[in-house]
Amino acid sequence: MTLIHKFVEECRARTMARCLGRMKSGWAVMGDPQVREAYCLLYPDPVVATLNDLSGDERAQFLADMATLGDAVLKVSGADRINYEILGNLEPALHAHVFPRWVSEPPEIRHKPIWFEDFEAAGKFDLTIHGDDHTALKRELGF
């Protein structure tokens, strides 16, 4: 059982505050910590180990949902582009990170993967702080 399994259970039970809603392939959620404004993830439901474990249609749906989530993050954050990352090295279950990026980022980070950022210093997800983005993302996604 990975954290992704736990998070999907919380989404199903409607107990995860950062959950945005159910997409065809899984759950759209805001990231914790919020290392970038409106940073989100997509968790598959049911949980699988890797993208390669999905059938062709399931895989296509997951990737389409990831791009749809990226469209919403792009609009809500006003970012210049979206970075999509599917890693699974720390949590060995499929999940996609959707990071907004700006050309105004400091040069020492702008051309590097987001993982070079100080995640410990980033603010934890909190509806009282991130509620406007949460509401806007839900609206953009039709939830």
DSSP file (Angstrom, degrees, kcal/mol; ACC not computed):
  #  RESIDUE AA STRUCTURE BP1 BP2  ACC     N-H-->O    O-->H-N    N-H-->O    O-->H-N    TCO  KAPPA ALPHA  PHI   PSI    X-CA   Y-CA   Z-CA
    1    1 A M              0   0    0      0, 0.0     2,-0.1     0, 0.0     0, 0.0   0.000 360.0 360.0 360.0 120.3    0.0    0.0    0.0
    2    2 A T     >  -     0   0    0      1,-0.1     4,-1.8    89,-0.1     5,-0.1  -0.456 360.0-102.3 -97.7 172.6    1.5    3.3   -1.1
    3    3 A L  H  > S+     0   0    0      1,-0.2     4,-3.0     2,-0.2     5,-0.2   0.839 123.1  60.8 -61.6 -32.4    0.7    6.9   -0.2
    4    4 A I  H  > S+     0   0    0      2,-0.2     4,-2.5     1,-0.2    -1,-0.2   0.915 103.0  49.7 -62.9 -42.6   -1.1    7.1   -3.6
    5    5 A H  H  > S+     0   0    0      2,-0.2     4,-2.2     1,-0.2    -1,-0.2   0.931 112.6  48.2 -58.3 -45.6   -3.4    4.2   -2.5
    6    6 A K  H  X S+     0   0    0     -4,-1.8     4,-2.1     1,-0.2    -2,-0.2   0.916 111.5  49.3 -61.2 -44.6   -4.1    6.1    0.7
    7    7 A F  H  X S+     0   0    0     -4,-3.0     4,-2.3     1,-0.2    -1,-0.2   0.891 109.5  51.4 -65.0 -39.9   -4.7    9.4   -1.1
    8    8 A V  H  X S+     0   0    0     -4,-2.5     4,-2.8     2,-0.2    -1,-0.2   0.909 108.8  51.8 -64.2 -40.7   -7.2    7.7   -3.5
    9    9 A E  H  X S+     0   0    0     -4,-2.2     4,-2.2     1,-0.2    -2,-0.2   0.910 109.5  49.9 -60.1 -41.5   -9.1    6.2   -0.6
   10   10 A E  H  <>S+     0   0    0     -4,-2.1     5,-2.6     2,-0.2     6,-0.8   0.891 110.6  49.9 -64.3 -39.7   -9.3    9.7    0.9
   11   11 A C  H ><5S+     0   0    0     -4,-2.3     3,-1.1     3,-0.2    -2,-0.2   0.938 110.6  49.2 -63.8 -46.2  -10.6   11.1   -2.4
   12   12 A R  H 3<5S+     0   0    0     -4,-2.8    -2,-0.2     1,-0.3    -1,-0.2   0.890 113.4  46.6 -59.1 -39.4  -13.2    8.4   -2.6
   13   13 A A  T 3<5S-     0   0    0     -4,-2.2    -1,-0.3    -5,-0.2    -2,-0.2   0.510 109.7-126.1 -81.1  -4.9  -14.3    9.1    1.0
   14   14 A R  T < 5S+     0   0    0     -3,-1.1    -3,-0.2    -4,-0.5    -2,-0.1   0.855  77.1 119.5  61.3  36.7  -14.3   12.8    0.3
   15   15 A T      < +     0   0    0     -5,-2.6     2,-0.7    -6,-0.1    -4,-0.2   0.411  41.1  95.1-109.7  -0.8  -12.0   13.4    3.2
   16   16 A M    >   -     0   0    0     -6,-0.8     3,-1.5     1,-0.2    -2,-0.0  -0.835  58.1-160.5 -96.0 114.0   -9.1   15.0    1.4
   17   17 A A  T 3  S+     0   0    0     -2,-0.7    -1,-0.2     1,-0.3   109,-0.1   0.806  89.8  54.9 -62.5 -31.4   -9.4   18.8    1.5
   18   18 A R  T 3  S+     0   0    0     12,-0.1    12,-2.8   107,-0.1    -1,-0.3   0.468  80.6 115.2 -86.2   0.3   -7.1   19.3   -1.5
   19   19 A C  E <   -A   29   0A   0     -3,-1.5    10,-0.3    10,-0.2     3,-0.1  -0.525  43.2-173.1 -70.0 132.2   -9.1   17.0   -3.8
   20   20 A L  E     -     0   0A   0      8,-3.1     2,-0.3     1,-0.3     9,-0.2   0.825  51.0 -77.8 -92.8 -40.8  -10.6   18.9   -6.7
   21   21 A G  E     -A   28   0A   0      7,-1.5     7,-2.6   121,-0.0     2,-0.5  -0.921  50.5 -56.6 158.6 176.9  -12.8   16.1   -8.1
   22   22 A R  E     -A   27   0A   0     -2,-0.3     5,-0.2     5,-0.2     2,-0.2  -0.724  40.7-171.5 -90.5 124.9  -13.1   12.9  -10.1
   23   23 A M        -     0   0    0      3,-3.6     3,-0.2    -2,-0.5    39,-0.0  -0.536  44.6 -93.9 -99.3 175.1  -11.9   12.8  -13.7
   24   24 A K  S    S+     0   0    0      1,-0.2    38,-0.1    -2,-0.2     3,-0.1   0.877 124.9  33.7 -59.8 -37.5  -12.6    9.8  -16.0
   25   25 A S  S    S-     0   0    0     36,-0.3    20,-2.4     1,-0.1     2,-0.3   0.610 129.3 -57.2 -95.9 -13.1   -9.2    8.2  -15.1
   26   26 A G  E    S- B   0  44A   0     18,-0.3    -3,-3.6    -3,-0.2     2,-0.4  -0.920  75.9 -29.3 170.4-147.0   -8.8    9.2  -11.5
   27   27 A W  E     -AB  22  43A   0     16,-2.9    16,-2.6    -2,-0.3     2,-0.5  -0.904  35.2-148.5-116.9 130.0   -8.6   12.1   -9.1
   28   28 A A  E     +AB  21  42A   0     -7,-2.6    -8,-3.1    -2,-0.4    -7,-1.5  -0.831  30.5 168.4 -91.3 129.1   -7.4   15.7   -9.6
   29   29 A V  E     -AB  19  41A   0     12,-2.4    12,-2.8    -2,-0.5     2,-0.3  -0.959  36.6-111.1-138.3 155.2   -5.9   17.1   -6.4
   30   30 A M  E     - B   0  40A   0    -12,-2.8    10,-0.3    -2,-0.3   -12,-0.1  -0.627  45.8-104.6 -81.9 149.5   -3.8   20.1   -5.5
   31   31 A G        -     0   0    0      8,-3.1     7,-0.1    -2,-0.3    -1,-0.1  -0.343  27.5-120.6 -76.1 154.0   -0.3   19.4   -4.4
   32   32 A D  S    S+     0   0    0      1,-0.2     2,-0.2    92,-0.1    92,-0.1  -0.913 101.1  32.2-139.2 109.2    1.0   19.4   -0.9
   33   33 A P  S    S-     0   0    0      0, 0.0     2,-1.7     0, 0.0    91,-0.2   0.444  91.3-133.9 -82.6 165.5    3.2   21.3   -0.4
   34   34 A Q        +     0   0    0     89,-2.9    89,-0.5     1,-0.2    -2,-0.1  -0.590  36.5 166.7 -85.1  75.5    2.2   24.1   -2.9
   35   35 A V  S    S+     0   0    0     -2,-1.7     2,-0.3    87,-0.2    -1,-0.2   0.723  73.0  21.3 -67.3 -22.0    5.7   24.5   -4.3
   36   36 A R  S >  S-     0   0    0     -3,-0.2     3,-2.1    86,-0.0    -5,-0.2  -0.983 104.4 -86.4-140.8 148.3    4.1   26.5   -7.1
   37   37 A E  T 3  S+     0   0    0     -2,-0.3    42,-0.1     1,-0.3    40,-0.1  -0.334 113.3   2.1 -56.0 126.9    0.8   28.3   -7.2
   38   38 A A  T 3  S+     0   0    0      1,-0.2    -1,-0.3    -7,-0.1    39,-0.1   0.623  85.5 170.1  69.8  16.5   -2.0   25.9   -8.3
   39   39 A Y    <   -     0   0    0     -3,-2.1    -8,-3.1    -8,-0.1     2,-0.3  -0.386  13.3-179.5 -57.4 131.9    0.4   22.9   -8.5
   40   40 A C  E     -BC  30  98A   0     58,-2.2    58,-3.1   -10,-0.3     2,-0.3  -0.825  21.1-152.1-133.0 168.8   -1.7   19.7   -9.0
   41   41 A L  E     -BC  29  97A   0    -12,-2.8   -12,-2.4    -2,-0.3     2,-0.5  -0.945  10.5-140.7-136.1 160.0   -1.5   16.0   -9.3
   42   42 A L  E     -BC  28  96A   0     54,-2.0    54,-2.2    -2,-0.3   -14,-0.2  -0.993  15.4-166.1-122.2 123.3   -3.6   13.3  -11.0
   43   43 A Y  E     -B   27   0A   0    -16,-2.6   -16,-2.9    -2,-0.5    52,-0.2  -0.916  20.9-125.9-106.3 132.2   -4.0   10.0   -9.2
   44   44 A P  E     -B   26   0A   0      0, 0.0   -18,-0.3     0, 0.0   -36,-0.1  -0.446  21.2-125.5 -74.8 151.1   -5.4    7.0  -11.1
   45   45 A D  S    S+     0   0    0    -20,-2.4     2,-0.2     1,-0.3   -40,-0.0  -0.888 102.8  33.9-140.6 109.1   -8.4    5.1   -9.8
   46   46 A P  S    S-     0   0    0      0, 0.0    -1,-0.3     0, 0.0     2,-0.2   0.423 108.2-122.7 -77.9 158.6   -7.9    2.2   -9.6
   47   47 A V        -     0   0    0     -2,-0.2     2,-0.3   -42,-0.1    -2,-0.1  -0.477  33.1-178.2 -71.6 136.3   -4.3    2.7   -8.6
   48   48 A V        -     0   0    0     -2,-0.2    46,-2.7    46,-0.2     3,-0.1  -0.871  34.2-117.8-128.4 165.5   -1.7    0.9  -10.8
   49   49 A A  S    S-     0   0    0     -2,-0.3     2,-0.3    44,-0.3    -1,-0.1   0.917  86.9  -0.9 -72.1 -44.5    2.1    0.7  -10.5
   50   50 A T  S >  S-     0   0    0     43,-0.1     3,-1.5    44,-0.1     4,-0.2  -0.913  70.5-104.2-143.6 166.0    3.0    2.5  -13.8
   51   51 A L  G >  S+     0   0    0     -2,-0.3     3,-1.6     1,-0.3    11,-0.1   0.840 118.5  63.3 -58.6 -34.0    1.6    4.0  -16.9
   52   52 A N  G 3  S+     0   0    0      1,-0.3    -1,-0.3     7,-0.0     7,-0.1   0.635  90.1  67.2 -69.1 -13.4    2.6    0.9  -18.7
   53   53 A D  G <  S+     0   0    0     -3,-1.5     2,-0.3     2,-0.0    -1,-0.3   0.539  85.7  88.0 -83.4  -6.7    0.2   -1.1  -16.6
   54   54 A L  S <  S-     0   0    0     -3,-1.6    -6,-0.0    -4,-0.2    -3,-0.0  -0.668  84.1-114.5 -89.7 147.1   -2.8    0.6  -18.1
   55   55 A S     >  -     0   0    0     -2,-0.3     4,-3.2     1,-0.1     5,-0.3  -0.232  40.5 -94.2 -67.8 169.2   -4.5   -0.7  -21.3
   56   56 A G  H  > S+     0   0    0      1,-0.2     4,-2.4     2,-0.2     5,-0.2   0.910 126.6  42.6 -54.1 -48.3   -4.2    1.5  -24.4
   57   57 A D  H  > S+     0   0    0      2,-0.2     4,-2.2     1,-0.2    -1,-0.2   0.897 116.0  48.5 -67.6 -40.3   -7.6    3.2  -23.8
   58   58 A E  H  > S+     0   0    0      2,-0.2     4,-2.4     1,-0.2    -2,-0.2   0.903 112.7  49.0 -65.2 -40.4   -7.0    3.6  -20.1
   59   59 A R  H  X S+     0   0    0     -4,-3.2     4,-2.5     2,-0.2     5,-0.2   0.930 110.8  49.6 -63.7 -46.5   -3.5    5.0  -20.8
   60   60 A A  H  X S+     0   0    0     -4,-2.4     4,-2.2    -5,-0.3    -1,-0.2   0.890 111.6  49.6 -61.2 -39.3   -4.9    7.5  -23.4
   61   61 A Q  H  X S+     0   0    0     -4,-2.2     4,-2.8     2,-0.2   -36,-0.3   0.913 110.0  50.1 -67.2 -42.4   -7.6    8.6  -20.9
   62   62 A F  H  X S+     0   0    0     -4,-2.4     4,-2.3     1,-0.2    -2,-0.2   0.934 113.7  45.4 -60.7 -46.0   -5.1    9.2  -18.1
   63   63 A L  H  X S+     0   0    0     -4,-2.5     4,-2.0     2,-0.2    -1,-0.2   0.870 113.0  50.4 -67.4 -36.2   -2.8   11.2  -20.4
   64   64 A A  H  X S+     0   0    0     -4,-2.2     4,-2.3    -5,-0.2    -2,-0.2   0.913 111.6  48.2 -66.0 -42.2   -5.8   13.2  -21.7
   65   65 A D  H  X S+     0   0    0     -4,-2.8     4,-2.6     2,-0.2    -2,-0.2   0.882 109.2  53.9 -64.9 -37.5   -7.0   13.9  -18.2
   66   66 A M  H  X S+     0   0    0     -4,-2.3     4,-2.1    -5,-0.2    -1,-0.2   0.922 110.5  46.1 -61.3 -44.0   -3.5   15.0  -17.2
   67   67 A A  H  X S+     0   0    0     -4,-2.0     4,-2.2     2,-0.2    -2,-0.2   0.877 111.2  52.1 -67.9 -37.6   -3.5   17.5  -20.1
   68   68 A T  H  X S+     0   0    0     -4,-2.3     4,-1.9     2,-0.2    -2,-0.2   0.912 109.9  48.9 -63.5 -42.6   -6.9   18.7  -19.2
   69   69 A L  H  X S+     0   0    0     -4,-2.6     4,-2.5     1,-0.2    -2,-0.2   0.902 109.8  53.1 -62.0 -40.3   -5.7   19.3  -15.6
   70   70 A G  H  X S+     0   0    0     -4,-2.1     4,-2.7     1,-0.2    -2,-0.2   0.880 105.1  54.0 -61.5 -39.5   -2.7   21.1  -17.1
   71   71 A D  H  X S+     0   0    0     -4,-2.2     4,-2.1     2,-0.2    -1,-0.2   0.916 110.6  46.7 -60.1 -43.2   -5.0   23.4  -19.1
   72   72 A A  H  X S+     0   0    0     -4,-1.9     4,-2.8     2,-0.2     5,-0.3   0.918 112.7  48.6 -66.0 -44.0   -6.9   24.3  -15.9
   73   73 A V  H  X S+     0   0    0     -4,-2.5     4,-2.7     1,-0.2     6,-0.4   0.907 110.6  52.4 -62.8 -41.6   -3.6   24.9  -14.0
   74   74 A L  H  X>S+     0   0    0     -4,-2.7     4,-1.6     1,-0.2     5,-0.5   0.926 113.7  42.7 -59.3 -46.6   -2.3   27.1  -16.9
   75   75 A K  H  <5S+     0   0    0     -4,-2.1    -2,-0.2     2,-0.2    -1,-0.2   0.929 118.2  43.5 -67.8 -45.9   -5.4   29.2  -16.9
   76   76 A V  H  <5S+     0   0    0     -4,-2.8    -2,-0.2     1,-0.2    -1,-0.2   0.889 120.4  39.8 -69.9 -39.7   -5.8   29.6  -13.1
   77   77 A S  H  <5S-     0   0    0     -4,-2.7    -1,-0.2    -5,-0.3    -2,-0.2   0.731  94.7-134.9 -83.6 -22.7   -2.1   30.2  -12.4
   78   78 A G  T  <5 +     0   0    0     -4,-1.6    -3,-0.1    -5,-0.3    -4,-0.1   0.728  47.2 165.2  71.2  20.9   -1.4   32.4  -15.4
   79   79 A A      < -     0   0    0     -5,-0.5    23,-0.2    -6,-0.4    -1,-0.1  -0.130  46.3-129.5 -66.1 165.1    1.8   30.4  -15.9
   80   80 A D  S    S-     0   0    0     21,-2.0     2,-0.3     1,-0.3    22,-0.2   0.724  84.7  -9.4 -86.4 -25.9    3.8   30.6  -19.1
   81   81 A R  E     -D  101   0A   0     20,-1.7    20,-2.5    -7,-0.0     2,-0.4  -0.968  65.2-119.1-161.0 169.8    3.9   26.8  -19.5
   82   82 A I  E     -D  100   0A   0     -2,-0.3     2,-0.5    18,-0.2   -12,-0.0  -0.970  15.2-151.8-119.8 135.4    3.2   23.5  -17.7
   83   83 A N  E     -D   99   0A   0     16,-3.1    16,-2.8    -2,-0.4     2,-0.5  -0.920  11.8-159.3-102.1 132.6    5.7   20.8  -16.8
   84   84 A Y  E     -D   98   0A   0     -2,-0.5     2,-0.4    14,-0.2    14,-0.2  -0.938  11.9-178.6-111.8 131.8    4.3   17.3  -16.6
   85   85 A E  E     -D   97   0A   0     12,-2.2    12,-3.3    -2,-0.5     2,-0.5  -0.988  18.0-180.0-137.9 129.6    6.1   14.7  -14.6
   86   86 A I        +     0   0    0     -2,-0.4    10,-0.1    10,-0.2     8,-0.1  -0.954  27.4 143.8-122.1 107.2    5.4   11.0  -14.0
   87   87 A L        -     0   0    0     -2,-0.5    -1,-0.1     8,-0.5     9,-0.1   0.803  22.6-178.6-110.9 -72.5    8.2    9.6  -11.8
   88   88 A G        +     0   0    0      7,-0.1     6,-0.0     5,-0.1     8,-0.0   0.637  44.8 119.9  78.9  13.5    7.1    7.0   -9.3
   89   89 A N  S    S+     0   0    0      1,-0.1    -1,-0.0     3,-0.1     0, 0.0   0.884  83.1  30.7 -78.9 -38.5   10.5    6.5   -7.8
   90   90 A L  S    S+     0   0    0      1,-0.3    -1,-0.1     3,-0.1     0, 0.0   0.915 133.2  31.7 -84.0 -48.2    9.6    7.5   -4.3
   91   91 A E  S    S-     0   0    0      2,-0.1     2,-2.7   -89,-0.1    -1,-0.3  -0.927  82.4-147.7-109.9 105.2    6.0    6.4   -4.3
   92   92 A P        +     0   0    0      0, 0.0     2,-0.3     0, 0.0    -3,-0.1  -0.258  66.9  90.8 -78.6  58.6    5.9    3.3   -6.6
   93   93 A A  S    S-     0   0    0     -2,-2.7   -44,-0.3     2,-0.1   -43,-0.1  -0.983  88.1 -89.3-145.1 145.2    2.4    3.9   -7.9
   94   94 A L        +     0   0    0    -46,-2.7     2,-0.3    -2,-0.3   -46,-0.2  -0.279  59.0 144.1 -58.3 131.3    1.3    5.9  -11.0
   95   95 A H        -     0   0    0    -52,-0.2    -8,-0.5   -46,-0.1     2,-0.5  -0.899  35.4-139.7-163.1 145.5    0.7    9.6  -10.4
   96   96 A A  E     -C   42   0A   0    -54,-2.2   -54,-2.0    -2,-0.3     2,-0.4  -0.928   8.0-146.7-115.6 131.5    1.3   12.7  -12.5
   97   97 A H  E     -CD  41  85A   0    -12,-3.3   -12,-2.2    -2,-0.5     2,-0.5  -0.777   7.2-162.4 -92.7 138.0    2.6   16.0  -11.3
   98   98 A V  E     -CD  40  84A   0    -58,-3.1   -58,-2.2    -2,-0.4   -14,-0.2  -0.915  14.5-177.1-124.9 101.5    1.3   19.1  -13.1
   99   99 A F  E     - D   0  83A   0    -16,-2.8   -16,-3.1    -2,-0.5     2,-0.3  -0.867  19.8-140.8-107.2 124.2    3.6   22.1  -12.3
  100  100 A P  E     - D   0  82A   0      0, 0.0     2,-0.3     0, 0.0   -18,-0.2  -0.613  24.0-167.5 -75.6 143.2    3.1   25.6  -13.6
  101  101 A R  E     - D   0  81A   0    -20,-2.5   -21,-2.0    -2,-0.3   -20,-1.7  -0.974   7.2-157.9-134.5 149.1    6.3   27.4  -14.6
  102  102 A W    >   -     0   0    0     -2,-0.3     3,-1.4   -23,-0.2   -23,-0.1  -0.935  25.2-134.5-126.5 146.3    7.0   31.0  -15.4
  103  103 A V  T 3  S+     0   0    0     -2,-0.3    -1,-0.1     1,-0.2     7,-0.1   0.677 105.6  68.1 -69.7 -16.3    9.8   32.7  -17.4
  104  104 A S  T 3  S+     0   0    0      2,-0.0    -1,-0.2     6,-0.0     6,-0.0   0.444  73.0 118.0 -82.8   0.3   10.1   35.1  -14.5
  105  105 A E  S <  S-     0   0    0     -3,-1.4     5,-0.1     1,-0.1    -4,-0.0  -0.318  84.1 -83.1 -62.9 151.2   11.5   32.4  -12.3
  106  106 A P    >>  -     0   0    0      0, 0.0     4,-2.4     0, 0.0     3,-2.3  -0.270  39.6-118.9 -55.5 141.3   15.1   33.0  -11.0
  107  107 A P  H 3> S+     0   0    0      0, 0.0     4,-0.8     0, 0.0    -2,-0.1   0.818 110.7  63.7 -53.4 -34.3   17.6   31.9  -13.6
  108  108 A E  H 34 S+     0   0    0      1,-0.2    -3,-0.0     2,-0.1     0, 0.0   0.651 119.4  23.6 -69.4 -12.5   19.2   29.4  -11.3
  109  109 A I  H X4 S+     0   0    0     -3,-2.3     3,-2.0     2,-0.1    -1,-0.2   0.613 101.0  84.3-119.9 -23.6   15.9   27.4  -11.2
  110  110 A R  H 3< S+     0   0    0     -4,-2.4    -2,-0.1     1,-0.3    -5,-0.1   0.818  99.4  38.1 -55.3 -36.8   14.1   28.3  -14.4
  111  111 A H  T 3< S+     0   0    0     -4,-0.8    -1,-0.3     2,-0.1    -3,-0.1   0.250 106.4  81.9-101.6  12.9   15.9   25.8  -16.6
  112  112 A K  S <  S-     0   0    0     -3,-2.0    -3,-0.0     1,-0.1    -4,-0.0  -0.783  89.9 -88.8-114.4 158.6   16.0   23.0  -14.0
  113  113 A P    >   -     0   0    0      0, 0.0     3,-2.0     0, 0.0     4,-0.2  -0.312  41.1-113.1 -60.0 150.3   13.4   20.4  -12.9
  114  114 A I  G >  S+     0   0    0      1,-0.3     3,-2.5     2,-0.2    -4,-0.0   0.730 108.7  79.6 -58.3 -23.2   11.1   21.6  -10.1
  115  115 A W  G 3  S+     0   0    0      1,-0.3    -1,-0.3     3,-0.1     4,-0.2   0.613  79.1  69.1 -66.9 -10.1   12.7   19.0   -7.8
  116  116 A F  G <  S+     0   0    0     -3,-2.0    -1,-0.3    -7,-0.1    -2,-0.2   0.599  82.8  98.0 -79.7 -11.0   15.6   21.4   -7.3
  117  117 A E  S <  S-     0   0    0     -3,-2.5     2,-1.3    -4,-0.2     3,-0.1  -0.307  91.9-102.8 -70.5 160.1   13.2   23.7   -5.4
  118  118 A D    >>  +     0   0    0      1,-0.2     4,-0.8   -83,-0.1     3,-0.7  -0.716  39.3 179.3 -86.7  92.2   13.1   23.6   -1.6
  119  119 A F  T 34 S+     0   0    0     -2,-1.3     3,-0.3     1,-0.2    -1,-0.2   0.810  78.6  61.4 -65.2 -29.7   10.0   21.6   -1.0
  120  120 A E  T 34 S+     0   0    0      1,-0.2    -1,-0.2    -3,-0.1     4,-0.1   0.840 105.1  47.3 -65.1 -32.5   10.5   21.9    2.8
  121  121 A A  T <4 S+     0   0    0     -3,-0.7    -1,-0.2     2,-0.1    -2,-0.2   0.657  91.4 101.6 -83.8 -16.6   10.2   25.7    2.5
  122  122 A A  S  < S-     0   0    0     -4,-0.8   -87,-0.2    -3,-0.3     2,-0.2  -0.368  84.3 -99.3 -69.5 148.1    7.1   25.6    0.4
  123  123 A G        -     0   0    0    -89,-0.5   -89,-2.9   -90,-0.1    -1,-0.1  -0.442  34.6-116.1 -70.8 136.5    3.8   26.2    2.1
  124  124 A K        -     0   0    0    -91,-0.2     2,-0.2    -2,-0.2   -92,-0.1  -0.336  44.1 -88.7 -63.1 151.1    1.7   23.3    3.1
  125  125 A F        +     0   0    0    -95,-0.1     2,-0.3     4,-0.1    -1,-0.1  -0.456  55.9 170.0 -63.3 133.1   -1.7   23.1    1.3
  126  126 A D    >>  -     0   0    0     -2,-0.2     4,-3.8     1,-0.1     3,-1.5  -0.935  34.4-145.3-149.5 120.5   -4.3   25.0    3.4
  127  127 A L  H 3> S+     0   0    0     -2,-0.3     4,-1.2     1,-0.3     5,-0.1   0.815 102.3  59.2 -58.3 -30.7   -7.8   25.9    2.1
  128  128 A T  H 34 S+     0   0    0      2,-0.2    -1,-0.3     1,-0.2     4,-0.1   0.784 119.6  29.2 -69.7 -23.8   -7.7   29.2    4.0
  129  129 A I  H <4 S+     0   0    0     -3,-1.5     3,-0.3     2,-0.1    -2,-0.2   0.819 133.1  31.5 -98.1 -42.3   -4.6   30.1    1.9
  130  130 A H  H  X S+     0   0    0     -4,-3.8     4,-2.4     1,-0.2    -3,-0.2   0.217  84.8 108.9-104.7  12.7   -5.2   28.2   -1.3
  131  131 A G  H  X S+     0   0    0     -4,-1.2     4,-2.8    -5,-0.3     5,-0.2   0.847  74.7  55.1 -61.4 -37.3   -9.0   28.3   -1.4
  132  132 A D  H  > S+     0   0    0     -3,-0.3     4,-2.5     2,-0.2    -1,-0.2   0.935 112.0  43.4 -64.1 -44.5   -9.2   30.7   -4.3
  133  133 A D  H  > S+     0   0    0      2,-0.2     4,-3.0     1,-0.2     5,-0.2   0.907 113.0  53.6 -64.6 -40.4   -7.1   28.5   -6.5
  134  134 A H  H  X S+     0   0    0     -4,-2.4     4,-2.2     1,-0.2    -2,-0.2   0.936 112.6  43.2 -58.1 -48.7   -9.0   25.4   -5.3
  135  135 A T  H  X S+     0   0    0     -4,-2.8     4,-2.2     2,-0.2    -1,-0.2   0.915 115.2  48.8 -64.9 -44.1  -12.3   27.0   -6.3
  136  136 A A  H  X S+     0   0    0     -4,-2.5     4,-2.6    -5,-0.2    -2,-0.2   0.898 111.5  49.3 -64.8 -41.2  -11.0   28.3   -9.6
  137  137 A L  H  X S+     0   0    0     -4,-3.0     4,-2.1     2,-0.2    -1,-0.2   0.916 110.4  50.5 -64.7 -42.9   -9.5   24.9  -10.5
  138  138 A K  H  X>S+     0   0    0     -4,-2.2     5,-2.8    -5,-0.2     4,-0.7   0.919 111.4  48.9 -60.1 -42.8  -12.8   23.1   -9.7
  139  139 A R  H ><5S+     0   0    0     -4,-2.2     3,-1.0     1,-0.2    -2,-0.2   0.937 110.8  49.5 -62.6 -46.9  -14.7   25.6  -11.8
  140  140 A E  H 3<5S+     0   0    0     -4,-2.6    -1,-0.2     1,-0.3    -2,-0.2   0.844 113.3  47.2 -61.3 -33.4  -12.3   25.2  -14.8
  141  141 A L  H 3<5S-     0   0    0     -4,-2.1    -1,-0.3    -5,-0.2    -2,-0.2   0.516 115.0-115.8 -87.6  -5.4  -12.5   21.4  -14.5
  142  142 A G  T <<5       0   0    0     -3,-1.0    -3,-0.2    -4,-0.7    -2,-0.1   0.771 360.0 360.0  78.7  26.3  -16.3   21.5  -14.3
  143  143 A F      <       0   0    0     -5,-2.8    -4,-0.2    -6,-0.2    -5,-0.1   0.421 360.0 360.0 -94.4 360.0  -16.6   20.1  -10.7
